[in-house]
Amino acid sequence: MSNRKRMAIVPILMLLTSLPGIADDLAMEPEEMTRAIHLKSGIVIEAKVIEFTGPLVVVEFSGVPGSRGSVAQSSIVPADLFSLMVDNRDPKTAEDWIKLAKEAESLGLYADRIWSLRNAARLAPDRAREIGVEVEAARQECSKERLNRAKEFLEAGELERARRYLHTVMTEYCGCVAEEEGAVLMKEITDNIDRVEAKASIVVAARRKIQASQEDLRAVRELMDRGEDALRMGRGLLERPTNAMSRFDEAQALFERGWKLLGRFAIPASLSPELQEALVTEVRRLKGALRDDLVAVHLELGHAYLTRSAFVRATAHAGEAAALDAENPGVLALRIAIWAARSWSSR
């Protein structure tokens, strides 16, 4: 590390302790591992996790032995995943794209793998057939993952979310096995909408009753409702970008508060096994819906910053969305838009 970078560590340490952000859903074991610290200001440094202390993590900064800093766990992203999310690399050859595709495959990032392989095929038409086989395999995996999420939301009474995921399967993954199953499921919903809505209402009512039994879960639900209202209002103000971004920022803050509160929730041991199981299911369902909301607001903010040519901030929101739902087609679309805009602006 250069002296200039070493000198920058001290002010960076001061910034890290007050870093805002979402609590990512990545598995973090209490052992040393290399991580990439992602600051919303756009500064990125490598660090090694030393100790987990709840929402804060003690890290040692790479190249500065003995350095210590407490950072929010929400600001940490695995270094290898981060390299795909916000790396400034601009692959020039088919081999560069294939290398990127292999990295994505090793991390289970099928959407990134698809994009990388398609770029490789564009640059190496003689290998298009071979690459096409790999693209199709990745598309199948993506479509199955989206379909499974649709089923989970349908089971949870989240009818609108389920429809949205089914629509994605049918439009983004034409020709995949999951597309046919998704179309059948969508037809069943459409043909029996009254029965499906009645069933969903019963499920939602039961869930609300479970939420009402726990103060923290009630608070999470209230934060989600307020955040979703702010998100809808922001989408209705897109012709006034500043007002829209204020609403999106408000929604993000509310969703993040809910996410952190849900992460701290502990199921009372005094409850019966049946109630404990019901709470486990409800926490999982709330987490799925809240993750979906967080991804949505990060995508809105990413596009909002992109329209201002604020590439670092747009990329940061794309990265945070990817950390929550890497297979979301919207994440990939935002990344491609950022990449294209940056390439154009650098000409």
Order of alpha helices (4+ residues) and beta strands (2+ residues): alpha-beta-beta-beta-beta-beta-alpha-alpha-alpha-alpha-alpha-alpha-alpha-alpha-alpha-alpha-alpha-alpha
